[in-house]
């Protein structure tokens, strides 16, 4: 039985103060991060199509074994609506060009299409998924749904089979289970090269209604996983590991500074000792 590689990381590298010695410069944080984890998610690519020089710098700042999951630009996932077909193709082309340094360096783990809550299971949206694969026939893609219809009793198996046909990774999510506002945990591998798990926290109260006058991101992802909650994931991860070459686990519960500690604790529970990292400063002497 195949037992795939296990890797753990967090979403973004700039805000995890517990990783960085006092006074470390922002431009040096990724190199320090790469002494702790071998995987990271780039979130800034969601807000803008970044210049190639950003990715070129990040390639230089990380060891050979390091890999990036890059969030697709928001207009590519429907968070910004509108645009003609020609504009769509141009947008996809520009995004692909921007991340080309990662692909050339062998450090592009996946392009993550995180679709919005209103992206439901309809014919038009199924066709859009197929179009994304047609526009990116050679890139590793991952899809995260946020509408329950994709995993309803009538469509769950069809959704997973469709992703297999497209050779696209299904993102397994851990998030609050609220009516009409979250997706269930669906433990399945649709692309044997990579299974991707994202931990969003379980802040049920703040998931749909963060409250007036608050930053919804700060509230939504404010959560610290308990030991029992992390333990409950061990059999699920091992199930994914049986059919995927790698299981990559990313913690997105960043608001309270809990992602790094949760990630490191899960690594301990799974006996993960990543190799190919940069040496930590204290270990140089």
C-alpha positions in Angstrom: 0.0 0.0 0.0 1.4 3.4 -1.0 2.1 5.7 1.9 2.4 9.3 0.6 4.6 12.1 1.9 3.1 14.3 4.6 3.8 18.1 4.7 2.4 20.8 6.9 2.5 24.6 6.5 0.5 27.7 7.1 -1.2 30.4 4.9 1.2 33.3 4.4 4.5 33.8 6.1 4.5 37.5 7.2 2.2 37.6 10.2 3.5 34.7 12.3 5.5 36.7 14.9 6.4 33.6 16.9 8.6 32.3 14.1 10.8 35.4 13.8 13.6 36.8 16.0 13.1 40.3 17.2 14.1 42.8 14.5 14.1 40.5 11.6 13.3 42.3 8.4 10.2 41.6 6.4 12.2 40.7 3.3 14.0 38.0 5.4 10.9 36.4 6.9 10.4 33.8 4.1 13.9 32.4 4.5 13.3 32.1 8.3 9.9 30.5 7.6 11.6 28.0 5.3 13.7 26.8 8.3 10.4 25.6 10.0 8.1 24.5 7.1 8.6 23.2 3.6 5.2 24.4 2.3 3.3 27.7 2.3 0.3 29.3 0.7 0.6 32.6 -1.1 -2.5 34.7 -0.3 -1.4 38.0 -1.9 -1.8 36.6 -5.4 -5.6 36.6 -4.7 -5.7 40.4 -4.5 -3.5 41.2 -7.4 -1.6 39.6 -10.3 1.9 40.1 -8.9 5.0 41.0 -10.9 7.3 38.1 -11.8 10.1 39.7 -9.7 8.1 38.8 -6.5 8.1 35.1 -7.4 11.8 35.3 -8.6 12.7 36.6 -5.1 10.7 34.0 -3.4 12.4 31.2 -5.4 15.8 32.6 -4.4 14.7 32.8 -0.7 13.7 29.2 -0.3 15.5 25.9 -0.5 15.2 23.4 -3.4 12.6 21.3 -1.5 10.3 24.2 -0.8 6.9 24.4 -2.5 4.2 27.1 -2.9 0.4 26.8 -3.2 -0.6 30.0 -5.0 -4.2 31.3 -4.6 -5.7 32.2 -8.0 -6.5 35.9 -8.6 -10.0 36.8 -7.3 -11.4 37.7 -10.7 -10.5 34.2 -11.9 -12.7 32.7 -9.2 -15.7 35.0 -9.5 -15.1 37.1 -6.5 -15.0 40.0 -8.9 -17.9 39.6 -11.3 -18.1 40.6 -15.0 -15.7 40.6 -17.9 -15.8 39.3 -21.4 -14.4 36.0 -22.6 -11.4 37.7 -24.2 -10.7 39.5 -20.9 -10.9 36.2 -19.1 -8.3 34.6 -21.4 -6.0 37.6 -21.1 -6.4 37.5 -17.3 -5.5 33.8 -17.1 -2.5 34.4 -19.4 -1.2 37.2 -17.3 -1.6 35.2 -14.1 0.3 32.2 -15.6 3.1 34.5 -16.8 3.4 36.0 -13.3 3.9 32.7 -11.6 6.2 31.3 -14.3 9.3 31.6 -12.1 7.8 29.1 -9.6 6.9 26.7 -12.4 10.4 26.9 -13.9 12.0 26.3 -10.6 9.8 23.3 -9.8 8.4 25.1 -6.8 4.8 25.5 -7.9 2.8 23.0 -5.9 -0.7 24.0 -7.0 -2.8 27.0 -8.1 -5.7 27.1 -5.7 -9.0 28.1 -7.0 -11.0 29.0 -3.9 -14.5 29.7 -5.2 -16.9 32.0 -3.3 -20.0 30.9 -1.4 -22.3 31.8 -4.3 -20.4 29.6 -6.8 -22.9 26.7 -6.6 -23.3 23.5 -8.5 -24.9 24.6 -11.8 -24.2 23.8 -15.4 -22.6 27.1 -16.0 -20.2 26.6 -13.1 -19.3 23.1 -14.1 -18.5 24.5 -17.6 -16.4 27.2 -16.0 -14.3 24.6 -14.1 -13.7 22.8 -17.4 -12.7 26.1 -19.0 -10.2 26.7 -16.2 -8.5 23.4 -16.9 -8.5 24.1 -20.7 -6.8 27.4 -20.1 -4.3 25.7 -17.8 -3.8 22.3 -19.3 -0.3 21.8 -17.8 -0.5 23.5 -14.4 -1.3 21.7 -11.1 -4.7 22.9 -10.0 -6.7 22.6 -6.8 -10.3 23.6 -6.2 -12.0 24.6 -2.9 -15.8 24.9 -3.0 -17.7 27.0 -0.5 -21.2 26.1 -1.5 -22.8 23.0 0.0 -24.5 22.0 -3.3 -21.3 20.4 -4.6 -21.4 17.9 -1.8 -25.1 17.3 -1.6 -26.4 13.7 -1.6 -27.2 14.1 -5.3 -24.0 15.6 -6.5 -21.1 14.7 -4.2 -19.9 11.6 -6.1 -20.4 13.4 -9.4 -18.4 16.4 -8.2 -15.5 14.2 -7.1 -15.6 12.2 -10.3 -15.6 15.4 -12.4 -12.5 16.7 -10.5 -10.8 13.3 -11.2 -11.6 13.7 -14.9 -10.0 17.2 -14.9 -7.0 15.9 -12.9 -7.7 18.6 -10.3 -7.0 18.3 -6.5 -10.1 18.4 -4.3 -9.4 20.6 -1.3 -10.5 19.0 1.9 -11.7 21.7 4.4 -12.1 21.8 8.1 -14.4 24.7 8.9 -17.4 25.5 11.1 -20.4 23.4 10.2 -23.2 26.0 10.0 -26.5 25.8 8.0 -26.1 26.9 4.4 -22.8 28.4 5.1 -20.1 25.8 5.0 -19.0 22.6 3.3 -18.7 19.2 5.0 -15.4 17.4 5.5 -15.2 15.2 2.4 -12.1 13.0 2.7 -11.3 12.1 -0.9 -8.4 12.1 -3.3 -9.1 13.3 -6.9 -5.5 13.9 -8.1 -3.1 11.2 -6.9 -0.1 13.6 -7.0 -1.5 15.8 -4.3 -4.1 15.9 -1.6 -4.7 19.3 0.0 -6.2 20.0 3.4 -7.0 23.5 4.7 -7.8 24.2 8.3 -9.9 27.3 8.6 -10.8 27.0 12.3 -14.2 26.3 13.9 -15.3 29.7 15.0 -19.0 29.0 14.4 -20.2 32.3 15.8 -18.0 34.4 13.6 -18.1 32.4 10.4 -21.3 33.9 9.0 -21.8 37.0 11.2 -18.5 38.6 12.4 -20.4 41.6 13.8 -20.7 45.2 12.8 -17.5 47.3 12.8 -15.2 44.3 12.8 -12.8 43.0 10.2 -14.5 39.8 9.0 -11.2 38.0 8.4 -10.0 38.7 11.9 -13.2 37.2 13.4 -13.7 34.3 10.9 -10.3 32.8 11.4 -9.9 33.4 15.1 -9.6 29.9 16.4 -7.2 27.6 18.3 -7.6 23.9 17.6 -7.7 21.7 20.7 -5.6 18.6 21.1 -8.7 16.4 20.7 -9.7 18.2 17.4 -6.2 17.7 16.0 -6.2 14.0 17.1 -9.5 13.5 15.3 -7.8 14.3 12.0 -5.1 11.6 12.2 -7.2 8.8 10.7 -8.5 11.1 8.0 -5.0 12.2 7.0 -3.8 8.6 6.9 -6.8 7.7 4.7 -5.7 10.4 2.2 -2.1 9.3 2.5 -3.0 5.8 1.3 -3.9 7.1 -2.2 -2.0 10.4 -2.6 1.7 10.8 -3.3 1.6 13.8 -0.9 -0.8 15.1 1.6 -0.2 18.9 2.1 -1.9 20.4 5.2 -2.2 24.2 5.5 -3.5 26.1 8.6 -5.5 29.2 7.8 -6.5 30.1 11.4 -4.2 33.1 11.5 -6.2 35.7 13.3 -5.1 34.9 16.9 -1.6 33.6 16.0 -2.7 30.0 16.4 -1.8 28.6 13.0 1.9 28.0 13.6 1.4 26.3 17.0 -1.5 24.1 15.6 0.6 23.2 12.6 3.7 22.2 14.7 1.6 20.2 17.1 0.0 18.3 14.2 3.5 17.6 12.8 4.4 16.1 16.2 1.3 13.9 16.2 2.1 12.7 12.7 5.8 12.3 13.4 6.7 14.6 10.5 10.3 15.7 10.4 10.6 17.8 7.1 13.8 17.5 5.3 15.5 20.0 3.0 14.8 23.0 5.2 17.1 25.9 5.9 19.0 25.5 9.2 17.6 27.5 12.0 19.9 30.3 13.3 20.3 28.8 16.8 21.3 25.5 15.2 24.2 27.0 13.3 26.5 26.9 16.3 
